[in-house]
Amino acid sequence: MSETVSEIIMERNVPATMRDGTVLRADVYRPVKKGKYPVLLQRTPYNKEFLPYVTMVLDPLTAAHAGYVVVIQDVRGRFASDGGPYYMYRDEFRDGYDSVEWAATLPYSDDNVGMFGLSYMGMTQFQAALLHPPHLKTIFPVTWGTDVFLYRGGAFELGLAFYWALGAIGPDAILKAKKDQPDMIEEFLRLVHYIDNLDDLVYSSIPLKEAPWFDLGGGFARFMKDILDHDRYDEFHQDISVRFKGDQLKVPAFCVAGWNDALLGQNLEHFRGIKNTGGSDLARDETRLMIGPWAHAGFLPYVGELDYGLSTSSLLLELKRGLTTLHLQWFDYWLKGIENGITDEAPVKIFIMGKNQWRDEQEWPLARTEYTNYYFHSGGKANARHGDGHLSTVMPVGEEPDRFTYDPHNPVPTRGGNILMAANHIRGPVDQTTLENRDDILVYTTEPLEKEVEVTGPVKVRLFAASSATDTDFTAKLVDVFPDGRIYNLLDGIIRARYRNGYEDLSLIKPEEVYEYEIDLWATSNLFFAGHRIGVEISSSNFPRFDRNPNTGELGRDSSELVAARQTVFHNDQYPSHIILPVIPR
């Protein structure tokens, strides 16, 4: 382990000048003892002085005591840093490169720089790394973003997008823009009003592009308007993205993700890209992945309504070390050259929910996976949990389809899941029993399992469906049905009909014509115990996590009208709707 340093110095607002002359400021934690030390850099839009967020993955005081210089920098246009108005991710490539190289020139730096941080601060690591600053040796991204493409199967991630813009970015943006102006307090209180009434005033706005908060000062609404205008993965998104640029990464990364995290899909896709195409042997061979049960920015045993045990706490991961200690082990090896066995550990560590155990693996997805189709069955009345829907590995033959009405005036409400929304929307597993009483949800479940089934890997639903609308949505959810009747969500996904063939081949559908839809539910690792049942829910909304499809043929950003749609889901030998589960042999 690192040399222990008894005393540290904390310096505020240390300036760094970017290539265009803009000054960014950082707080620096460093040993009192004279000498040169590796630098650990975090670049944040959330205020370098907000220590509860800064210390969530690595405690800078502990790291400084262990012989590191820790630099926490406000990104351009945020809090103590100059520049602006702030624009999401746009400036982080060049500013990241310049900040790494500036950190290496600090008088107490030994020229070796690592980066760390979660979420936004995870993506800033990749943005800097892709420009190959000479002194950056490794990164440690935790539940990181990869772009600003806030669309899932074509549906806009409304809950995350508007909550993040208003709650995380809005306050400082308005205070900076309105400083010393007579309407500053009035404008700030307007923002607070929208934050306090997200569900009633913000999410329910139609059309979305005319949401009332867009006229707030500070310029922070601009990037959200741009995202609404770019619902395809076009040049606007590609320029900011790091998602498909794994071949440009040359330094090793220790990547941490969460099964219940809002960024899980991006994280797993990005990790696979690095392992397959990384720009150096180090990036391909030494990049690591750890996946716990966590929701976004939470590293406690409790996630949603379930307790996964002490081994998932950031204080005692795998019952052997804290998250800060794990960081320091990684940085000790790559920045100090200390042989501590960290690179001898398994390249992939996953937590199996249900069984609540960690397991070492050699790759992701697991090579031994047996992808198994579980088909939908019913007598045409699978509506709600007391309907006749069931799930099995037997192909359906000659069965009546199921029907329901999707009314965007009364959408299925978001209840748990891989969300990043206000605190009244609980993240992770939440009992779905009350939702499954709705007639606009089709429910298919297996018989009680005779033996345990492990599902670990990517999950998809292949759905054959028709609608009375020219554009609509279909949603799917994988659930674990407990013997006592509780129903806990594991995964969910959505597809917007016009995007059924991808983002480059958009077309509306013909009313009442059957189409095939693939719904990506991302991935999970869960042990379904004997006596439990595997369940699937099919519907057409998950609001306000995703924007409502108005069923008018227009996008939610444009439509000022909402109409109901009649939905039909088929399951027969011609149209065998099913879920594809990654079953691990036991």
C-alpha positions, 0 to 999 in steps of 0.5 A: 500500500501507499506510504502514509503521510501524517499531515495534509494541506488543503488549498482552495481555488488553485487556477489552471489556464486553458488553451483559450485563456479561460481560468478553471479553479480547483481545490487541492488536497496534498501532503505537507511533507515535501516531495513529489507525488502522483496526482488524482484529478476529478473534474466536476460540474457539481461544485468542488466544495460539495464534499458528500458528492466528491467523496462518494467514491474516493475520500480526498483526505484519505488519498492525500494521507496515502501520498497523493495530490488530489485535485477537484476542479470545477468544469468550465462555466460552473461554480468557481471556474470561469467561462460559460455559459455552461454546455453539457460535455461540450468543452470537456475534451480539450479542457480535460487534456489541458487540466491533466497536463496542468496537474502534471506541472504542479510543483508537488507532482511527480508527473503521473496523473490518474483520474477518478469520479462517477457519473458526469465525472466518469465521462470527463475521464474518458473525454480527456483520455481519448485525446491522449495527454502524455501524463495520464496513466490510468482512469477509474470511471464509476457509473459513467456517462458516455454521451448526451443521447437521452433516448431509449428505443426512441423514447426520450428519457424525460425523467432523467433529462429534465430533473438533471437540467433543473435540479443539478445544473439550474441553480448555479446557472441562474445565480451566475447569469443573474448575479447583481441583477434585480430579477435574480431572486425572482428567477431563482424562485421560479426555478425552485417552483419548477423543481418542487413541482416536477411531476405536475408542471414539468413532466406533464407539459405538452408539447415538451419543446414548450415546457414552461421552464425553457425560458429561465435565464442562465442558458442552461436550457439550451443544451436540453432543447438541442437534445430534444431536436436531435432524436437520432444519433447524428453528428451533434451526439457523435461529437460529444460522445465517447460511447463508440470510441473505445478504439481510441482509449490507450490507458487502462480503466477500472470500470464500476457499474450498477445493475440498477443504475440509469447508465448501465446500458451505456456502461456495458456497451462501452466496456465491451467496446474497450475490451474488443477494440481498445487502442492499446494492449494496456486498454484491452488487456488491463481494463477491469469491470465490477458490477454491483446491485447499486442504483445511480450514485448509491453504494449502500446495501439497501437498493430500493426495497431490498437489502443486498448485504454488507458486501455491497457497501462502499465501506466493505466491498466483497467483505475485504476493502472499501471503495476508496481502498480499491481506488488506491490499490489501482492507483498504487499499481499504475502510478506508483509501481507498487506490486499489490496483486490488483492486476492478478484479480479477475477482470470481471467481478459481478454481484448475483442478486437474490443469492447476494454473492460476488463472483469472479468472471473472465469476460462479459457477457459470460461465455457459458450463457445459454440464451433461452426463449420464454414464450408468452401464453394466454387465453386472450386475457393476460391483463393484470396480475390475476389474468390468464397470462403465463410464461414457459419455454414451450412455443405457443400455438393457435392462441388468442392475442391479448389486448389493452388500451394505452391512454397517454392521459393515464400512463403507467407510472414509473415505479422503481427501475434504472432511473435517475429522478427526484427522490420521490421516485425510488430507484431500483427494486420496488414492489410492483403489485399495485401496478399489476392491478392495471388492465393496461399491463399484460402479465405473463409468469412462469409456474413456481420454479422447481429449481433455481434459475440464474439469469445473468447477461443481456435480456431482450423481448421480441414482441409481435404487436399491432396498434390502432395508432400510426406511432406508439410505444411498447414497454417490457419489464422483467420481474421476480415474483416472490412466493409471498406475492411481492413482485420486484422489478429487475429490468425494463425497456421501451421501443417507439414504433417509428424506431423499430428498425433503428435510428437510420430507418424511421417509418410510421406503422400502419394501423392494425398491422402486425410488426415485430419489435425488439425491446432491449432491457439491458442486462442483469444478474439475478438468481430466481430461487425455487418457488419464485416465478419469473414474470414479464410485464408488457404495456405502452408507457413508463411515465415520467421515466420516458415521455408519453407517446401521444399516439398522433404520429407526432413526437412528444416534443411536438404534439399538443394532443394526446389520443388513446391507442388500442394495442394487440399483442400476439403469441402464436406459432406465426407470431411467437412473442417471447423474452430471451433470458441469459440462463447460466448453467448450474 
